[in-house]
Amino acid sequence: MIINDQSYIERILKGDTHAFGILVDRYKTLVYTLCLRMMGNREEAEEVSQDTFLKVYRSMGRFKGDSKFSTWIYRIAYNTCLDRIKKNKHRHLLSSIDEKDHFDIGFIESRYDDLDKKARAEAIKSCLEKLPGDTGFILTLYYYEELSLKEIADITGNGLNNIKVKLFRSRKKLMHLLKENLEPELLEGYENRIRPSVR
């Protein structure tokens, strides 16, 4: 039986550090993955992940339960990444993609359905790692955590419409990379189509 987060939070607030360790184990993999998407560097991602959980522990008393605990943690991770990026002398530059390129996202996603599950996951993971900044962060939340646009907006502090635009652009960048990595036979019959609306 999985104990919900709130039970552990109550124990942590009473001084139970073991309970905090359980929550860290529960979320550390995804927090690290999200930080890696933002930072593009494993060493920095590890440091930012540690900073994130330190902030989570110190701020535990301020968690009011207005959102899911996971959403609250991801928001702290996102902001901690932004703080680190601001401190760095260089910023990660997003690859520019020719605006004339239009990809039918649904079509390319369906071609990936032709791959076995493991190969598909590896291909997507590889492409996500090439997307610096919050591009990969947003896509990870949307596809892997299956968070709603509103939840992602809450985490990043962006408006809902802004997230819709960012998600569309992020998906477009991802599909550009997926297209480059697809085997030629999977692209047979590919044609440019009208861009789908963001779900």
C-alpha positions in Angstrom: 0.0 0.0 0.0 1.4 3.4 -1.1 1.2 6.0 1.6 0.2 9.4 0.2 2.5 12.4 0.3 0.4 14.3 2.9 1.0 11.6 5.5 4.7 12.0 5.1 4.5 15.8 5.1 2.8 15.7 8.5 5.5 13.4 9.9 8.2 15.7 8.5 6.7 18.7 10.1 6.9 16.8 13.4 10.6 16.3 12.9 10.7 12.9 11.2 13.7 13.1 8.8 13.2 9.5 7.7 9.9 10.5 6.2 11.6 13.2 4.2 14.0 10.6 2.9 11.1 8.6 1.6 9.7 11.6 -0.3 13.2 12.3 -1.7 13.3 8.7 -3.0 9.9 9.1 -4.5 10.7 12.2 -6.5 14.5 12.3 -6.9 14.6 10.6 -10.4 12.1 12.9 -12.0 13.5 16.1 -10.3 17.0 15.1 -11.6 15.5 14.4 -15.1 13.8 17.8 -15.1 16.9 19.6 -14.0 19.0 17.8 -16.6 16.5 19.0 -19.3 17.0 22.6 -18.1 20.7 22.6 -17.4 21.9 20.3 -20.1 24.8 19.2 -17.8 24.7 16.2 -15.5 26.9 17.7 -12.8 24.9 20.9 -12.6 21.7 18.9 -12.7 22.8 16.9 -9.7 23.7 20.1 -7.8 20.4 21.8 -8.7 18.5 18.6 -7.7 20.2 18.7 -4.3 19.5 22.4 -3.9 15.9 21.7 -4.8 15.4 19.2 -2.1 17.2 21.4 0.4 14.7 24.2 -0.4 11.8 21.7 -0.2 12.8 20.6 3.3 13.3 24.2 4.5 10.0 25.3 3.0 7.9 22.3 4.0 5.9 24.4 6.5 4.8 26.7 3.7 3.2 24.0 1.7 -0.5 24.7 2.0 -1.9 21.9 -0.2 -3.4 24.3 -2.7 -1.8 22.2 -5.4 -0.4 18.6 -5.6 2.8 18.1 -3.7 4.5 16.9 -6.9 3.5 20.2 -8.6 5.0 22.2 -5.7 8.3 20.3 -5.9 8.5 20.7 -9.7 7.9 24.4 -9.3 10.8 24.6 -6.8 13.0 22.6 -9.2 12.1 24.9 -12.1 12.8 28.1 -10.2 16.1 26.7 -8.8 17.2 25.9 -12.4 16.3 29.4 -13.5 18.3 30.8 -10.6 21.4 28.7 -11.5 21.1 29.7 -15.2 21.0 33.4 -14.2 24.1 32.9 -12.2 26.0 31.3 -15.0 27.8 33.6 -17.3 26.5 31.9 -20.4 23.0 30.9 -21.2 22.0 27.8 -23.1 20.9 28.9 -26.5 17.9 27.1 -28.1 18.6 25.8 -31.5 16.9 27.9 -34.1 14.6 26.1 -36.5 13.5 27.5 -39.8 10.0 28.8 -39.4 9.2 27.6 -42.9 9.5 24.0 -41.6 6.0 22.7 -40.7 5.7 19.3 -39.2 2.6 17.2 -38.8 3.2 16.2 -35.2 0.5 13.6 -35.2 1.9 11.9 -38.3 5.5 11.7 -36.9 4.2 10.5 -33.6 2.3 7.7 -35.4 5.4 6.7 -37.2 7.1 6.2 -33.8 4.3 3.9 -32.9 5.8 1.6 -35.5 8.9 1.2 -33.3 8.9 -1.1 -30.3 8.3 0.6 -27.0 11.9 0.5 -25.8 13.3 1.9 -29.1 10.7 4.6 -29.1 11.4 5.6 -25.5 15.2 5.7 -26.2 14.7 7.8 -29.4 12.5 10.3 -27.6 14.8 10.4 -24.6 17.8 11.0 -26.8 16.0 13.9 -28.6 14.8 15.5 -25.3 18.4 15.6 -24.1 19.3 17.8 -27.1 16.7 20.4 -26.1 18.2 22.8 -23.6 16.3 25.3 -21.3 12.7 24.8 -20.3 11.9 23.2 -23.7 12.7 19.7 -22.5 11.4 20.5 -19.0 7.9 21.3 -20.3 7.8 18.3 -22.6 8.8 16.0 -19.9 6.0 17.2 -17.6 3.5 17.0 -20.5 4.4 13.6 -21.9 6.0 11.7 -19.1 4.1 13.1 -16.1 1.0 13.7 -18.2 0.4 17.0 -16.4 -2.3 19.3 -17.7 -1.5 22.7 -19.2 -2.8 24.4 -16.1 -0.5 22.4 -13.9 2.5 23.2 -16.1 1.5 26.9 -16.0 1.4 26.7 -12.2 4.8 25.1 -12.0 6.5 27.5 -14.4 4.6 30.6 -13.3 3.6 31.3 -16.9 0.1 32.1 -18.1 -1.9 29.3 -19.7 -1.8 30.9 -23.1 2.0 31.3 -22.8 2.3 27.7 -21.9 0.2 26.7 -24.9 2.6 28.6 -27.2 5.7 27.2 -25.5 4.4 23.7 -25.6 3.6 24.0 -29.3 7.1 25.4 -30.0 8.7 22.7 -27.8 6.8 19.9 -29.6 7.8 21.4 -32.9 11.5 21.4 -31.9 11.2 17.8 -30.6 9.5 16.7 -33.8 12.2 18.3 -35.9 14.8 16.2 -34.0 12.6 13.1 -34.2 12.3 13.6 -37.9 16.1 13.8 -38.3 16.4 10.5 -36.3 13.7 8.5 -37.9 14.8 5.8 -40.2 14.1 6.8 -43.9 11.6 4.0 -44.4 9.5 5.3 -41.5 9.2 8.6 -43.3 8.0 7.1 -46.5 4.9 8.9 -47.6 5.5 11.9 -45.3 4.0 15.1 -46.5 3.8 18.6 -45.0 0.3 19.1 -43.4 -1.5 21.7 -41.4 -0.1 22.2 -38.0 -2.3 20.6 -35.3 -3.6 22.7 -32.4 -2.0 22.2 -29.0 -3.9 19.7 -27.0 
